């Protein structure tokens, strides 16, 4: 394999990993907005981090094909 092909694979892999983080963050944002809006939980940094982790778990469950 040429060096150029390996660099392309690396760039694509980095892009996919960043896309996964972005999707998990989007899920986390939705969870945070639901918790602070309709459910009335007080907003905090801890809640934001927990919502982001929950978003990552939701993405992982969807990605593995459980649903």
C-alpha atoms as a printed R data frame, in Angstrom:
   type eleno elety resid chain resno       x      y      z
1  ATOM     1    CA   UNK     A     1   0.000  0.000  0.000
2  ATOM     2    CA   UNK     A     2   1.163  3.464 -0.726
3  ATOM     3    CA   UNK     A     3   1.693  6.096  1.904
4  ATOM     4    CA   UNK     A     4  -1.017  8.276  0.368
5  ATOM     5    CA   UNK     A     5  -3.611  5.500  0.762
6  ATOM     6    CA   UNK     A     6  -2.707  5.040  4.431
7  ATOM     7    CA   UNK     A     7  -3.001  8.772  5.058
8  ATOM     8    CA   UNK     A     8  -6.435  8.775  3.422
9  ATOM     9    CA   UNK     A     9  -7.540  5.895  5.664
10 ATOM    10    CA   UNK     A    10  -6.311  7.790  8.723
11 ATOM    11    CA   UNK     A    11  -8.180 10.953  7.734
12 ATOM    12    CA   UNK     A    12 -11.387  8.990  7.137
13 ATOM    13    CA   UNK     A    13 -11.039  7.197 10.480
14 ATOM    14    CA   UNK     A    14 -10.520 10.493 12.321
15 ATOM    15    CA   UNK     A    15 -13.551 11.939 10.538
16 ATOM    16    CA   UNK     A    16 -15.721  8.986 11.549
17 ATOM    17    CA   UNK     A    17 -14.635  9.229 15.170
18 ATOM    18    CA   UNK     A    18 -15.372 12.970 15.240
19 ATOM    19    CA   UNK     A    19 -18.768 12.343 13.657
20 ATOM    20    CA   UNK     A    20 -19.577  9.826 16.394
21 ATOM    21    CA   UNK     A    21 -18.685 12.376 19.071
22 ATOM    22    CA   UNK     A    22 -20.858 14.974 17.319
23 ATOM    23    CA   UNK     A    23 -23.854 12.622 17.151
24 ATOM    24    CA   UNK     A    24 -23.414 11.635 20.811
25 ATOM    25    CA   UNK     A    25 -23.253 15.332 21.713
26 ATOM    26    CA   UNK     A    26 -26.451 15.988 19.768
27 ATOM    27    CA   UNK     A    27 -28.226 13.164 21.604
28 ATOM    28    CA   UNK     A    28 -26.874 14.542 24.880
29 ATOM    29    CA   UNK     A    29 -28.150 18.014 24.050
30 ATOM    30    CA   UNK     A    30 -31.618 16.657 23.344
31 ATOM    31    CA   UNK     A    31 -31.593 14.722 26.629
32 ATOM    32    CA   UNK     A    32 -30.400 17.824 28.514
33 ATOM    33    CA   UNK     A    33 -33.112 19.994 26.971
34 ATOM    34    CA   UNK     A    34 -35.799 17.445 27.823
35 ATOM    35    CA   UNK     A    35 -34.568 17.187 31.409
36 ATOM    36    CA   UNK     A    36 -34.314 20.944 31.978
37 ATOM    37    CA   UNK     A    37 -37.422 21.874 29.978
38 ATOM    38    CA   UNK     A    38 -40.475 19.664 30.391
39 ATOM    39    CA   UNK     A    39 -39.162 17.672 33.360
40 ATOM    40    CA   UNK     A    40 -38.023 20.782 35.258
41 ATOM    41    CA   UNK     A    41 -34.619 19.599 36.465
42 ATOM    42    CA   UNK     A    42 -32.298 22.458 37.442
43 ATOM    43    CA   UNK     A    43 -29.534 22.893 34.895
44 ATOM    44    CA   UNK     A    44 -25.975 22.240 36.033
45 ATOM    45    CA   UNK     A    45 -22.621 21.155 34.682
46 ATOM    46    CA   UNK     A    46 -23.075 17.735 36.262
47 ATOM    47    CA   UNK     A    47 -26.417 17.291 34.519
48 ATOM    48    CA   UNK     A    48 -24.869 18.351 31.205
49 ATOM    49    CA   UNK     A    49 -22.063 15.797 31.571
50 ATOM    50    CA   UNK     A    50 -24.497 13.068 32.547
51 ATOM    51    CA   UNK     A    51 -26.708 13.904 29.571
52 ATOM    52    CA   UNK     A    52 -23.676 13.771 27.257
53 ATOM    53    CA   UNK     A    53 -22.708 10.363 28.631
54 ATOM    54    CA   UNK     A    54 -26.299  9.177 28.232
55 ATOM    55    CA   UNK     A    55 -26.243 10.427 24.638
56 ATOM    56    CA   UNK     A    56 -23.074  8.451 24.002
57 ATOM    57    CA   UNK     A    57 -24.710  5.341 25.456
58 ATOM    58    CA   UNK     A    58 -27.795  5.815 23.294
59 ATOM    59    CA   UNK     A    59 -25.579  6.154 20.225
60 ATOM    60    CA   UNK     A    60 -23.632  3.033 21.213
61 ATOM    61    CA   UNK     A    61 -26.829  1.027 21.631
62 ATOM    62    CA   UNK     A    62 -28.119  2.188 18.247
63 ATOM    63    CA   UNK     A    63 -24.765  1.531 16.568
64 ATOM    64    CA   UNK     A    64 -24.501 -2.032 17.869
65 ATOM    65    CA   UNK     A    65 -27.914 -2.846 16.466
66 ATOM    66    CA   UNK     A    66 -29.774 -3.813 19.620
67 ATOM    67    CA   UNK     A    67 -32.845 -1.929 18.387
